[in-house]
Each structure stands twice: as C-alpha cells, then as structure tokens.
C-alpha cells in the first residue's frame, strides 16, 4: 500500500506544466477570495493531459495514504475506459427516500463554487475528465446500518483531490484543492504539490496463488435459509401479492491476514473486462466488484440504460455454451422476468423524456462465468435531468428489487434477513455538468480487514424453484470467491 519511489532518472506522469500551475495559481486566488467573502468553501481545479498507457487504478491504489478515500471505476473492453479518484476535496452524504435528489442538489451547490477549466476547450477529453463526484448509494434509503458498512453512508459522493479519466488514447489528470475561509492561495498550491509528489504509477500487486494458510469460507446463514426464503416468496407471488422479488444471500471469507483490494480489483478486470470493475475505498473498508449492469449513463439530453434479468451458466464447450444461451433466450420464465424489468424502466423514464426506445428483443450478455438476457434502452430527455436524479428514478429496478416496487421492497429485508449495504445499490460518478454514469453494484464484496463479505441474488418469480435459485447464487458467487480463497 506504499507510495512509489522515484529515482533521479524517473519522472512522474502525474505532473502539471508551467501553464497549468499558472492557471491553478490564478484559480487558487479566486477561490480564496470567494471563500472569504462567502464564508463557505470554494475550490480551485486544473485538468491536464497525461499518458494513456499508465495504469490509472494501480497508481491510485499504490499512492493512497492510510486515511484516504479512493475510487476506481473501469470497463476495460470499452476502449480502456476508466475514472479514478484519490483523496477528498469535498464530500456529500445523504440518507432517506430522497437521497438521490438531495445528493444531486448538494453536488450542484459545490459545483457552482469550483473554478475549473472549460470542458469545451478540450473536445477530445474522455468522459469523466475534470472535477467529478465519485461514489455510490446503498440499496435501501437507510441501508448500511450494520457495523461493517459504517464508513459507507446510504448516499456518499466525494470530489477527489486528484482524479484521472481515460478512454482510448486520451487520458486526463485533474487536481482540485478546497479553499476554506481564511486559507491563503499558497495553502492550496502546497496541498496540490504534496498530493502530486506522493502519486506515482506502480504495478498492481499479485494475488498469492498458494497462501500458507487457506481462507475459511462460511455462509452468513445456512443455505437452507435461502431456499426457505425463496419458497415463501414464491407463495406470495402465486397468491397474486406481487410479480417478482429479488432475494440475496451473503457468504463470508475469513482470511489469515488483511485483504488488499488492489490485487482483487486487478484480477476482476482481467477476468471480466466487459463489466464495470469498481473499488470504492475508505480507511476502514473497500467495496469491490465486477458488475455487468448499467444503471444509467447521461450525456446532455441523452440517456442510456439496460434491463438485465435472466441468467444461466457458461460452458467451456462452445456448442454447449451456445445451447445454454439459446435456452435462456427461449425461456418463458426468464423472458417474463426480463419484460417486467424493461416495462418498469420505460415507465420510470417516460415522464422526463421526449421518447424512450427499448430494443424489440433481448440479447445475450456473456461474461466469464454467466450469461444474461439484456435489453438496451435509450431515451431523449425533455430536459437534462441530472444523472443522480435519473438514477433515483430507476433505482431499484426490478432486476435487483421487485415488482410492484411498493410491495416487493418491504419484503426483501424480511425474507433475506441481512443488511445489503451497497450491494445492489449504485456506484459511479457525475461531473460538474451533471452528466455521468452509474452501474448497479453486483458481483461484489465488502472487504474489511481479514473479512470479505460476498453477495449474490436472484430474481424470484412464480416458476422459481428454490434449489435452482440457490444454485444460481453459487454460480454468481464464483465471480469473486475463487479470487479470495
């Protein structure tokens, strides 16, 4: 977890040139004046190009200090897309039923006090370049009450001191410093210099393929408990109380020593390059995963999402793998589950859109160990609704919650008997223009010292068989379980 060490021959790729320092100094002066006059924090920021071949997530994870928060969000197959952050210039937290809206409003208020580069002057910049708010949301509006989630609020976003974005041949470094009333411009410049001097590229550490002491795996509850929960849910559905509910289970891995999130994230992005590979870190814990599901992406007045529901396993035999995929495409149970999710997303977006268009037929999304049914959905917004507010409209989709929402949601904790925390919540970023991207936090684990708590869930409908749903969770747990054991 230490910092990279420079030699005289080395030069960090994370540097500002003279022109960038001059811009930052001018903005530091403006921010200091604004903070003093307004009696509130203001921010000075500057963005520069950096080498795209640098491993951004590895640099963030290697350069983090013991008290730092950090953020990594990658989709390697999408032309090397990555957005990463380190440190805290500003933080936003919210709870309650309106937490997405409250968080969006708080981010907007901070954005109005950021002195930064004009994005229009850098048309080749990748999405996520410039000052961005990084973080996520718990599944429930009051989620994360269990002690292990204490450092991750129901809604928590950070404006990093240092952020990095990349796609293709373009990568950007952004530094942001907070000016409190009474701060001098030189104070801001000194903090930026200290952060940059401590940030160096470094290779990701490797997972130990043969540890001297094997981790111990134990279900947080007996497997029979999950089957019983599924059976009770099926009874409710067949009685007409609801159409679908998603039920999850948790599995604990007890390691012989503290678990480093860096090699776990590195292994996930190698195994699941088409997924959103993420790591949200605090001084106490790290939330890491590889999700196949986009919650929402907004670019101006255009929005995208996907309805993801219906799962089967993969096979090393291409013919068998294709056959499993065809079975999934033809499955009445899975197609029905898929339709429930698609219809709800369309209804959620319709009030704020000129039009909403879903693909006529679902397609197969294949990742390393499973394949899913997915329906891409696009919308032309009537006005640029903030990314976070769009996420609040969509979350939780029936892919992780249930339908009807008001009947299914109260049933979930009662049947599961666990605090989901950020599992099945949302992880991602939004920028000063309120564009952004969030994924649904799936195939994930909370790492805290020597304990890793893994989560997996399934959509339960009238035709669900408890033993089959349990088996599906075992398949989904294989995204992370082999890496931690």
DAUR-V751850 format. One record per backbone hydrogen bond with DSSP energy under -0.5 kcal/mol. NH is the residue of the N-H (numbers start at 1). CO is the residue of the C=O. E is the energy in kcal/mol with one decimal. If there is no record, write none. Layout:
# DAUR-V751850
nh->NH co->CO e->E
nh->NH co->CO e->E
This chain:
# DAUR-V751850
nh->10 co->7 e->-0.7
nh->15 co->13 e->-1.2
nh->21 co->17 e->-2.5
nh->22 co->18 e->-2.3
nh->23 co->19 e->-2.2
nh->24 co->20 e->-2.6
nh->25 co->21 e->-2.6
nh->26 co->22 e->-2.1
nh->27 co->23 e->-2.3
nh->28 co->24 e->-2.6
nh->29 co->25 e->-1.9
nh->30 co->26 e->-1.9
nh->31 co->27 e->-3.1
nh->32 co->28 e->-2.4
nh->33 co->29 e->-2.0
nh->34 co->30 e->-2.7
nh->35 co->31 e->-2.7
nh->36 co->32 e->-2.1
nh->37 co->33 e->-2.7
nh->38 co->34 e->-2.8
nh->39 co->35 e->-1.6
nh->40 co->35 e->-0.6
nh->42 co->179 e->-2.1
nh->43 co->113 e->-2.7
nh->44 co->177 e->-2.4
nh->45 co->115 e->-2.5
nh->46 co->175 e->-1.8
nh->48 co->173 e->-2.7
nh->50 co->171 e->-2.0
nh->54 co->51 e->-1.1
nh->56 co->54 e->-1.2
nh->59 co->55 e->-2.0
nh->60 co->56 e->-2.2
nh->61 co->57 e->-2.7
nh->62 co->58 e->-2.3
nh->63 co->59 e->-1.7
nh->64 co->60 e->-0.7
nh->68 co->65 e->-2.0
nh->70 co->281 e->-1.7
nh->71 co->85 e->-2.3
nh->72 co->279 e->-2.0
nh->73 co->83 e->-1.1
nh->74 co->277 e->-2.6
nh->75 co->81 e->-2.3
nh->77 co->273 e->-3.2
nh->78 co->75 e->-2.3
nh->79 co->77 e->-1.2
nh->80 co->76 e->-2.2
nh->81 co->75 e->-0.8
nh->81 co->78 e->-0.8
nh->82 co->166 e->-2.2
nh->83 co->73 e->-2.4
nh->84 co->164 e->-2.9
nh->85 co->71 e->-2.7
nh->86 co->162 e->-2.5
nh->87 co->69 e->-2.5
nh->89 co->159 e->-3.3
nh->90 co->159 e->-1.4
nh->92 co->157 e->-3.1
nh->94 co->155 e->-1.8
nh->96 co->141 e->-2.2
nh->99 co->96 e->-1.8
nh->102 co->98 e->-2.7
nh->103 co->99 e->-2.7
nh->104 co->100 e->-2.2
nh->105 co->101 e->-2.3
nh->106 co->102 e->-2.3
nh->107 co->103 e->-2.6
nh->108 co->104 e->-2.2
nh->109 co->105 e->-1.9
nh->110 co->106 e->-2.0
nh->111 co->107 e->-2.8
nh->112 co->108 e->-1.5
nh->113 co->110 e->-2.1
nh->114 co->111 e->-1.5
nh->115 co->43 e->-3.1
nh->115 co->113 e->-0.6
nh->116 co->114 e->-0.8
nh->119 co->117 e->-0.6
nh->121 co->118 e->-1.9
nh->122 co->119 e->-2.0
nh->125 co->122 e->-1.9
nh->129 co->126 e->-1.7
nh->133 co->430 e->-3.4
nh->134 co->132 e->-0.6
nh->134 co->158 e->-3.0
nh->135 co->428 e->-2.3
nh->136 co->156 e->-2.4
nh->137 co->426 e->-2.7
nh->138 co->154 e->-2.5
nh->139 co->421 e->-2.9
nh->143 co->140 e->-2.1
nh->149 co->146 e->-1.9
nh->150 co->147 e->-1.7
nh->152 co->149 e->-2.3
nh->153 co->151 e->-0.5
nh->155 co->94 e->-1.0
nh->156 co->136 e->-2.7
nh->157 co->92 e->-2.5
nh->158 co->134 e->-2.9
nh->159 co->90 e->-2.9
nh->160 co->132 e->-0.8
nh->160 co->158 e->-0.8
nh->161 co->86 e->-0.9
nh->162 co->86 e->-2.1
nh->163 co->174 e->-2.7
nh->164 co->84 e->-2.6
nh->165 co->172 e->-2.0
nh->166 co->82 e->-2.4
nh->167 co->170 e->-2.5
nh->168 co->79 e->-4.0
nh->170 co->167 e->-1.8
nh->172 co->165 e->-2.6
nh->173 co->48 e->-3.0
nh->174 co->163 e->-2.9
nh->175 co->46 e->-2.2
nh->176 co->161 e->-2.6
nh->177 co->44 e->-2.7
nh->179 co->42 e->-3.8
nh->180 co->178 e->-0.6
nh->183 co->180 e->-2.7
nh->187 co->184 e->-1.3
nh->188 co->184 e->-1.1
nh->189 co->185 e->-1.9
nh->190 co->186 e->-2.4
nh->191 co->187 e->-1.8
nh->192 co->188 e->-2.1
nh->193 co->189 e->-2.5
nh->194 co->190 e->-2.3
nh->195 co->191 e->-2.1
nh->196 co->192 e->-2.6
nh->197 co->193 e->-2.6
nh->198 co->194 e->-1.1
nh->199 co->196 e->-1.5
nh->200 co->198 e->-0.6
nh->209 co->207 e->-0.7
nh->211 co->208 e->-0.6
nh->216 co->254 e->-2.7
nh->218 co->252 e->-2.6
nh->220 co->250 e->-1.8
nh->221 co->250 e->-0.5
nh->225 co->222 e->-1.2
nh->226 co->222 e->-0.8
nh->226 co->223 e->-0.6
nh->227 co->223 e->-1.7
nh->228 co->224 e->-2.4
nh->229 co->225 e->-2.0
nh->230 co->226 e->-2.4
nh->231 co->227 e->-2.4
nh->232 co->228 e->-2.3
nh->233 co->229 e->-2.2
nh->234 co->230 e->-2.7
nh->235 co->231 e->-1.9
nh->236 co->232 e->-1.8
nh->237 co->233 e->-2.4
nh->238 co->234 e->-2.9
nh->239 co->235 e->-1.4
nh->240 co->237 e->-1.7
nh->241 co->236 e->-2.2
nh->242 co->236 e->-0.5
nh->243 co->403 e->-2.8
nh->244 co->403 e->-2.0
nh->245 co->460 e->-1.9
nh->246 co->401 e->-3.1
nh->247 co->245 e->-0.5
nh->247 co->458 e->-2.2
nh->249 co->456 e->-2.5
nh->251 co->454 e->-2.1
nh->252 co->218 e->-3.0
nh->253 co->452 e->-2.9
nh->254 co->216 e->-3.4
nh->254 co->252 e->-0.5
nh->255 co->253 e->-0.7
nh->255 co->450 e->-3.2
nh->259 co->449 e->-3.0
nh->260 co->258 e->-0.6
nh->261 co->259 e->-0.5
nh->264 co->260 e->-0.7
nh->265 co->261 e->-2.7
nh->266 co->262 e->-2.3
nh->267 co->263 e->-2.2
nh->268 co->264 e->-2.2
nh->269 co->265 e->-2.4
nh->270 co->266 e->-1.3
nh->271 co->267 e->-2.1
nh->272 co->268 e->-2.9
nh->275 co->272 e->-1.7
nh->276 co->291 e->-3.4
nh->277 co->74 e->-3.2
nh->277 co->275 e->-0.9
nh->278 co->276 e->-0.6
nh->278 co->289 e->-2.3
nh->279 co->72 e->-2.3
nh->280 co->287 e->-2.6
nh->281 co->70 e->-2.7
nh->281 co->279 e->-0.6
nh->282 co->285 e->-3.1
nh->286 co->447 e->-2.3
nh->287 co->280 e->-2.7
nh->288 co->286 e->-0.6
nh->288 co->445 e->-2.5
nh->289 co->278 e->-2.0
nh->290 co->442 e->-0.5
nh->290 co->443 e->-1.6
nh->291 co->276 e->-2.6
nh->294 co->292 e->-0.6
nh->295 co->438 e->-2.3
nh->296 co->438 e->-1.9
nh->297 co->304 e->-2.0
nh->298 co->436 e->-2.6
nh->299 co->302 e->-2.6
nh->302 co->299 e->-1.6
nh->303 co->379 e->-2.5
nh->304 co->297 e->-2.3
nh->305 co->377 e->-2.5
nh->306 co->294 e->-0.8
nh->307 co->375 e->-2.5
nh->308 co->306 e->-0.7
nh->309 co->307 e->-0.6
nh->309 co->373 e->-1.9
nh->312 co->371 e->-2.1
nh->314 co->369 e->-1.3
nh->318 co->316 e->-0.7
nh->321 co->317 e->-3.0
nh->322 co->318 e->-2.5
nh->323 co->319 e->-2.1
nh->324 co->320 e->-2.7
nh->325 co->321 e->-2.1
nh->326 co->322 e->-2.5
nh->327 co->323 e->-2.4
nh->328 co->324 e->-2.0
nh->329 co->325 e->-2.4
nh->330 co->326 e->-1.6
nh->331 co->327 e->-0.7
nh->331 co->328 e->-0.8
nh->335 co->331 e->-2.7
nh->336 co->332 e->-2.2
nh->337 co->333 e->-2.1
nh->338 co->334 e->-2.4
nh->339 co->335 e->-2.2
nh->340 co->336 e->-1.8
nh->341 co->337 e->-1.6
nh->342 co->338 e->-2.4
nh->343 co->339 e->-2.7
nh->344 co->340 e->-1.8
nh->345 co->341 e->-2.2
nh->346 co->342 e->-2.3
nh->347 co->343 e->-2.2
nh->348 co->344 e->-2.3
nh->349 co->345 e->-2.0
nh->350 co->346 e->-1.9
nh->351 co->347 e->-0.7
nh->352 co->349 e->-1.4
nh->353 co->350 e->-1.5
nh->354 co->380 e->-3.5
nh->355 co->380 e->-1.1
nh->357 co->378 e->-3.0
nh->359 co->376 e->-2.2
nh->363 co->374 e->-3.3
nh->365 co->372 e->-2.5
nh->366 co->364 e->-0.6
nh->367 co->365 e->-0.5
nh->367 co->370 e->-2.7
nh->371 co->312 e->-2.6
nh->372 co->365 e->-2.7
nh->373 co->310 e->-1.7
nh->374 co->363 e->-2.6
nh->375 co->307 e->-2.3
nh->376 co->374 e->-0.5
nh->377 co->305 e->-2.4
nh->378 co->357 e->-2.8
nh->379 co->303 e->-2.3
nh->380 co->355 e->-2.2
nh->381 co->301 e->-3.4
nh->381 co->379 e->-0.7
nh->382 co->352 e->-2.6
nh->383 co->352 e->-0.7
nh->385 co->383 e->-2.4
nh->387 co->434 e->-2.2
nh->390 co->386 e->-2.4
nh->391 co->387 e->-2.6
nh->392 co->388 e->-2.0
nh->393 co->389 e->-1.7
nh->394 co->390 e->-1.8
nh->395 co->391 e->-2.7
nh->400 co->397 e->-2.1
nh->401 co->397 e->-2.1
nh->403 co->244 e->-2.4
nh->407 co->404 e->-0.9
nh->408 co->404 e->-2.7
nh->409 co->405 e->-2.5
nh->411 co->407 e->-0.6
nh->411 co->408 e->-0.7
nh->412 co->408 e->-1.2
nh->412 co->409 e->-0.6
nh->413 co->409 e->-0.7
nh->414 co->410 e->-0.8
nh->415 co->411 e->-2.6
nh->416 co->412 e->-3.0
nh->417 co->413 e->-2.1
nh->420 co->418 e->-0.7
nh->423 co->420 e->-2.2
nh->424 co->441 e->-3.4
nh->425 co->422 e->-2.4
nh->426 co->137 e->-1.8
nh->427 co->439 e->-2.1
nh->428 co->135 e->-2.6
nh->429 co->437 e->-2.3
nh->430 co->133 e->-1.8
nh->431 co->435 e->-2.4
nh->432 co->131 e->-0.8
nh->434 co->431 e->-1.7
nh->436 co->298 e->-1.7
nh->437 co->429 e->-1.9
nh->438 co->296 e->-2.6
nh->439 co->427 e->-3.0
nh->440 co->293 e->-2.6
nh->441 co->425 e->-1.7
nh->442 co->440 e->-1.6
nh->444 co->455 e->-0.6
nh->445 co->288 e->-2.7
nh->446 co->453 e->-2.3
nh->447 co->286 e->-3.5
nh->447 co->445 e->-0.6
nh->448 co->446 e->-0.5
nh->448 co->451 e->-2.9
nh->451 co->448 e->-2.3
nh->452 co->253 e->-2.4
nh->453 co->446 e->-2.5
nh->454 co->251 e->-3.3
nh->454 co->452 e->-0.6
nh->455 co->444 e->-1.9
nh->456 co->249 e->-1.8
nh->458 co->247 e->-2.2
nh->460 co->245 e->-3.1
nh->460 co->458 e->-0.5
nh->461 co->459 e->-0.5
nh->464 co->461 e->-1.8
nh->466 co->464 e->-0.5
nh->468 co->465 e->-0.5
nh->469 co->465 e->-2.3
nh->470 co->466 e->-2.3
nh->471 co->467 e->-2.1
nh->472 co->468 e->-2.0
nh->473 co->469 e->-1.9
nh->474 co->470 e->-1.8
nh->475 co->471 e->-1.8
nh->476 co->472 e->-2.3
nh->477 co->473 e->-2.4
nh->478 co->474 e->-0.7
nh->478 co->475 e->-1.0
nh->479 co->476 e->-1.6
nh->480 co->477 e->-1.2
nh->481 co->477 e->-2.8
nh->483 co->480 e->-0.8
nh->484 co->480 e->-1.4
nh->484 co->481 e->-0.6
nh->485 co->481 e->-1.0
